[in-house]
Amino acid sequence: MNTIGTLYVYELKKIGNRKVVWIVGLIMLALSIFLSVGDLVTSSYYGETSVSAYQAMKINRENAEKLSGRTIDDTLLREMQEDCTDENKDQTENQVVTSDNQVAIEVGGSSEDDESGVLKKYFPVYSYVQKITDDNNLSLSINSEELYAMRKKQISDNRADQMLNEDEYNYWENKESQISEPFTYEYADGWSNLWEYAYTINYMLFLLLAISLANVFSVEYYRKTDAIILCSKYGKKQLYFSKILAGITFSVVSAVLLFIATLLSSVFVYGTNGFHAALQLIFPFSSWNISVGGSILILFFSLIAISVLYGCVIMLLSAILKSNVAVMAVPVGIMILTMMVDVPYQFRLASQVYDLLPTNLLNTTELWDDRLICILGRYFTNFQIAPFLYLVFAVLLILVGMVIYQRHQVQAR
């Protein structure tokens, strides 16, 4: 055990002492922090006077915090509709320039097209209603009964598209019955933004690990030290597990650092309010009966499991391909493929398996993916089963890698 411990520390230092690891790691951390502030420095909203995106965010946040705790009922919807239609009561004429440089007259306008609408007192509520209706005029006329009925219809249509069976319908109907209506509005952007950034964090982690762990095994081959190492007393079994443990440790630490950097940046900019808010206030078509904070914990542990699988995949490739460039090329190819390809719901099995891939799991659409996996008569969601599957596959990859590594024969040079 002392031998493995010594080798483990040595292998961990080998990974951490490479300049490229520090350079890429710091770049990824900087990008994680920038995710929360990027929109605030790259765009502006304009009303009667110029207002920066950061100022608009602050005003919108203050308005949302004042509305927090209020029930989304007819009273609140009526107040929102009056506030968001004030500017449209009187039609106004605006000069616009056409493509042939002729001046034309544009009559009226819509608050949907008015970027200064984010400064309105009730815009946070309007934004929530818009997620359900996806129609400006309807958002400005709908009542609470129609709003909640439309939400349920959208969920029902979504389940029909996903080709759910009767047992899956019953499962989600039971979950939906546990969600109390009407909802109480809460401002939770500081936490919910993590779901918007999760897909990007996932790919940054994959790229970071591909660059950092590509030479864990391959370094022995291109430096031609494999003959000496594999013939030494601890060169096969002990050294192999030391490398694997070091790589997994680095993978998990990387995932934690990227997650924490993104989290701290988000809550610093958008605040810590809404940790205990219902998930339906952020993602109205989800039937998960948990809080926003609970979903963030699920996101965190899913990312940890994904990091372990990524690390094991990359280290196995390192042992098989024996080339840093080849190892890094495979994850990049996988990233490009999964970003460009999508399997439609009509191909139920293929689509579900594809969505369970670690590169696809951390997508906001997975929060209302109601397809379940049945194991021994019990049903599990993707987020319940995926981390377990990732860890099982990681163990299998470790065993396969051990066989390949220990059976490697040094070729004549």
ZIJO-V320410 format. One line per field, one symbol per residue. phi: phi as a letter, one per 40 degrees, with the letter a starting at -180 (. if undefined). psi: psi as a letter, one per 30 degrees, with the letter a starting at -180 (. if undefined). burial: 1 if it has 24 or more other ideal C-beta (glycine too) atoms within 12 Angstrom, else 0. Layout:
phi = ???
psi = ???
burial = ???
This chain:
phi = .ccccccccccccdccccccccccccccccccccdcbdccbbabbbbcbcbcccccccccccccccccgcccbcccccccccccbdcbcbcbbbcbbcccgccbbbcgibccccccccccdbddcdcccccccfacccccbcbcccccccdcccccccccccfcccccdcdcccccccccbccbcacacdcccccccdccddcccdcdccccbcbdbcdccccfbccccccccbcbcccdccccccccdccccccccccccccccccccbgbcgcccccccbbcccbccbccccccccdccccccccccdcccccccccccfadccccccdcccdcccccbbcccdcdcccccccccccbccbdcccbcccbbcbfgbbbcdccccdcccccccccccccccccccccbcccb
psi = eeeeeeeeeeeeeeeffkeeeeeeeeeeeeeeefeffeffffllkkbelkkleeeeeeeeeeeeeefkfkkiaeeeeeeeeeefgefgekklkkklklfggkklkkkalkfefjfffffkegeeeeeeeeeeehkeeeegfkleeeeeeeeeeeeeeeeeefhkleeeeeefeeeeffkklllkkkkgeeeffeeffeeeeeeeeeeeeeeegfgeefeeeffhgeeeefflegfdeeeefeeeeeeeeeeeeeeeeeeeeeeeeefeeflglgeglkfffeifgkgkilleeeeeeeeefeeeeeeeeeeeeeeeeeeefhkeeeefeeeeeeeeefffkkjlfeieeeeeeeffkfffeikffffgjgklkkjhfkkklefeeeeeeeeeeeeeeeeeeeeeeffkkklk.
burial = 00000011001101100000100110011011111110110000100000001001101110111011010100011011101110110000000000000000000000110111111111111111111110010011011100110111011001100101000110110011001000111111111111111111111111111111111111111000010011000011011111111111111111111110111011101111111011111111111101111111011111111111111111111111110100110111011001000000100000110111111111111111111110000010111111101110110011001100100100000
